[in-house]
Amino acid sequence: MADEDIGGYRFRDPSLLATALTHSSYLHEHPDMELEDFERLEFLGDAVVDLVIGELLYQNHPEATEGELTAMRAQLVSGPPLAQLAQGLGLPERARLGRGESETGGRQRVGLGASLYESVLGAVYVDGGFDAAREFVLRTMKDTIVAAAAQPRRSPKTVLQEWAQGQGLPLPSYDVAETTGPEHAREFLVDVAVGDLHARGTGRSKREAQENAAAALLEATAR
């Protein structure tokens, strides 16, 4: 990799960037090369972006509930917005893919783009530490964050319904799985399902439990 600068960050260890841009399909076609694919760095970057965006939302929305914060974070760090960021940074074009993956449109896939953004972020974290990784996220996601902040806050149930419609899936269905506690302090456990996808949430009212269940499913679909 001749250019070791991505998104305003210059790598001290170029091998980390090389790993962050190497897909497993490339290694399968080059078994004699001593390389790693990006999956471990992707795992790390996934945790870092969740923490950075979670901290930002926590600070900027002191009145938001846990479910609302989860919904906002899911919108920011789900596959499509991360893939769009990766495209803007030129990551898919620079990625090392196997011939078959490349010829079948791999560089345009949302999943690859999101994975590359997270793997590069993981590499920034390893190379420069948390402060460098945090600055990378805030710098590269600035426009996305500003656009999201300008929108009215929406409940997890609303966001989940819109996501399901956008995916061509059935609308979410909610069922009370369990009710516990005395009458004056009930706690509800609610199941939510969207097609084959399921999650659970608890709350002191059915509404709160539904919102928390929707937030949990959004969290899962963001990955």
C-alpha positions in Angstrom: 0.0 0.0 0.0 1.8 3.1 -1.2 -0.7 5.5 0.4 -0.9 4.9 4.1 -3.2 7.9 4.8 -7.0 7.2 5.1 -9.6 9.6 6.3 -7.0 12.0 7.7 -5.1 9.3 9.6 -1.6 8.3 8.6 -0.5 4.8 9.7 2.7 4.3 11.5 2.5 0.6 10.8 1.5 0.1 7.1 1.0 -3.6 7.6 -2.1 -2.9 9.8 -3.7 -1.0 6.9 -2.8 -3.8 4.5 -4.5 -6.3 6.8 -7.5 -4.1 7.2 -8.0 -4.1 3.4 -7.5 -7.8 2.9 -10.6 -10.0 2.4 -10.5 -13.7 3.2 -11.3 -14.5 -0.5 -7.9 -13.0 -1.4 -6.1 -15.3 1.0 -7.9 -18.3 -0.4 -6.4 -17.5 -3.8 -3.0 -16.7 -2.4 -2.3 -19.4 0.2 1.5 -18.9 0.1 1.3 -15.3 1.2 1.9 -14.6 4.9 -1.2 -12.4 5.4 -4.2 -12.1 7.7 -7.7 -11.1 6.6 -9.5 -8.1 8.1 -12.0 -10.0 10.3 -10.2 -9.6 13.6 -9.7 -5.9 13.0 -13.4 -5.6 12.0 -14.4 -7.2 15.3 -12.4 -4.5 17.1 -13.6 -1.6 15.0 -17.2 -2.7 15.5 -16.7 -2.3 19.3 -14.9 1.0 18.9 -17.5 2.7 16.7 -20.3 1.5 19.0 -18.5 3.1 22.0 -17.6 6.4 20.3 -21.1 6.9 18.9 -22.7 5.7 22.1 -20.7 8.2 24.1 -21.6 11.0 21.7 -25.3 10.3 21.8 -25.2 9.9 25.6 -23.7 13.3 26.0 -25.8 15.1 23.3 -29.2 13.6 24.3 -29.4 13.7 28.1 -33.2 13.3 27.9 -33.3 10.3 25.6 -34.2 6.9 26.9 -32.0 3.8 26.6 -34.2 2.6 23.8 -34.1 5.9 21.9 -30.3 6.0 22.2 -30.1 2.4 20.9 -32.3 3.3 17.9 -30.2 6.4 17.1 -26.9 4.4 17.3 -28.3 1.6 15.2 -29.2 4.2 12.5 -25.7 5.6 12.5 -23.6 2.4 12.7 -25.8 0.0 10.6 -24.5 -1.4 7.3 -25.7 1.1 4.7 -24.3 4.3 6.4 -21.0 2.6 7.2 -20.8 1.3 3.6 -21.4 4.8 2.3 -18.6 6.1 4.4 -16.3 3.3 3.1 -17.2 4.3 -0.4 -16.4 7.9 0.3 -13.0 6.9 1.7 -12.3 4.7 -1.3 -11.9 1.6 0.7 -13.7 -0.9 -1.6 -11.5 0.2 -4.5 -8.4 -0.4 -2.4 -9.5 -3.7 -0.9 -7.7 -6.9 -1.9 -10.4 -9.3 -3.0 -10.2 -12.7 -4.6 -11.0 -12.7 -8.3 -14.3 -14.5 -7.8 -15.4 -12.0 -5.2 -14.4 -9.1 -7.3 -16.0 -10.3 -10.5 -19.3 -11.0 -8.8 -19.7 -7.4 -7.6 -18.1 -7.8 -4.2 -16.8 -4.2 -4.1 -20.3 -2.8 -4.4 -21.7 -4.9 -1.6 -23.0 -3.1 1.5 -21.7 -5.8 3.8 -18.1 -5.5 2.4 -18.1 -1.7 2.7 -19.3 -1.7 6.3 -16.8 -4.4 7.2 -14.0 -2.4 5.6 -14.9 0.8 7.5 -14.8 -1.2 10.8 -11.6 -3.0 10.0 -9.8 0.2 9.1 -11.1 1.7 12.3 -9.8 -1.3 14.2 -6.4 -0.8 12.6 -6.4 2.9 13.6 -7.1 1.9 17.2 -4.3 -0.7 17.2 -1.9 1.8 15.5 -2.7 5.0 17.3 -4.8 4.2 20.4 -8.4 5.1 21.4 -8.0 8.9 21.0 -6.9 8.5 17.4 -9.7 6.0 16.7 -12.3 8.4 18.3 -11.0 11.3 16.2 -11.2 9.1 13.1 -14.8 8.3 13.7 -15.9 11.8 14.5 -14.0 13.2 11.5 -15.2 10.6 8.9 -18.8 10.5 10.3 -19.2 14.2 10.8 -21.7 14.8 8.1 -23.7 11.6 9.0 -23.9 12.7 12.6 -25.0 16.3 11.8 -27.7 15.0 9.4 -29.0 12.6 12.1 -29.0 15.3 14.7 -31.2 17.5 12.5 -33.9 14.8 12.3 -36.6 14.6 15.0 -36.0 11.8 17.5 -38.0 8.7 16.7 -39.0 5.8 18.9 -37.3 2.3 18.4 -40.7 0.9 17.3 -41.0 3.5 14.6 -37.4 3.0 13.4 -37.9 -0.8 13.4 -41.1 -0.6 11.4 -39.4 1.7 8.8 -36.5 -0.7 8.6 -38.8 -3.7 8.1 -40.7 -1.9 5.3 -37.4 -0.9 3.7 -36.2 -4.5 3.7 -39.5 -5.8 2.3 -40.1 -7.8 5.5 -43.4 -8.3 7.5 -44.2 -5.5 10.0 -43.0 -6.2 13.5 -45.2 -8.2 15.8 -45.1 -7.9 19.6 -46.2 -10.5 22.2 -46.1 -10.3 26.0 -44.1 -13.4 26.9 -44.2 -12.9 30.7 -45.5 -10.6 33.4 -43.9 -10.6 36.8 -43.9 -8.7 40.1 -46.7 -7.4 42.3 -49.6 -5.4 40.7 -48.1 -2.0 41.7 -44.7 -2.9 40.3 -45.3 -5.0 37.2 -42.5 -5.9 34.8 -43.3 -7.1 31.3 -41.2 -9.3 29.0 -42.1 -8.8 25.4 -41.0 -10.7 22.3 -40.7 -8.9 18.9 -40.5 -10.7 15.6 -39.8 -9.5 12.1 -40.0 -12.5 9.9 -37.4 -14.9 11.2 -35.7 -12.2 13.4 -36.5 -12.1 17.1 -35.6 -10.1 20.2 -36.8 -9.5 23.7 -37.2 -6.5 25.9 -38.4 -5.8 29.4 -40.1 -2.8 30.9 -42.4 -1.5 33.6 -45.2 -1.1 31.1 -46.0 -3.0 27.9 -45.1 0.0 25.9 -41.7 0.3 27.5 -41.0 -3.4 27.0 -42.0 -3.1 23.3 -39.7 -0.2 22.8 -36.8 -2.0 24.5 -37.5 -5.1 22.4 -37.5 -3.1 19.2 -34.3 -1.4 20.3 -32.7 -4.9 20.9 -33.7 -6.1 17.4 -32.4 -2.9 15.8 -29.1 -3.5 17.6 -28.9 -6.9 16.1 -29.9 -5.9 12.6 -27.2 -3.1 12.7 -24.7 -5.9 12.4 
